[in-house]
Amino acid sequence: MAGVEEQVRAKLAEISPYLERSGGHAELQGVEDGIAQIVLTLTRPRTSRLVASLQLKSGIERVLREAIPDLRGVEAVNLPPHTLLGWDQPDFKAAEFPLPRQDGESAAKS
């Protein structure tokens, strides 16, 4: 799979400027069984970081699979369902939005 990993690295380097303009960054962790494992980072604030991250992952997967026929898919290892503590886990605590400010006031009231 070394050839596929090299192709994925090259394609990610090629699309990196576009990702950065869109407020994202992808780092390849490796390729296992034809699946590229990446870590996604959003570099700009978004209303829904999870939705933006999943959209970014989907776009990256589409580009990579079109360019690399031997690639079976892309996993964002830092996003559900691949995270250790996703929303389906018993210890997951949902945040209330808008997040309260440190002075106790709602961020929406400012």
Secondary structure, DSSP 8 states (H G I E B T S, - for coil): -HHHHHHHHHHHHHHHHHHHHTTEEEEEEEEETTEEEEEEEE-S--S-HHHHHHHHHHHHHHHHHHH-TT--EEEETTSTTSSSS-TTSTT-----SS-B-TTS-BGGG-
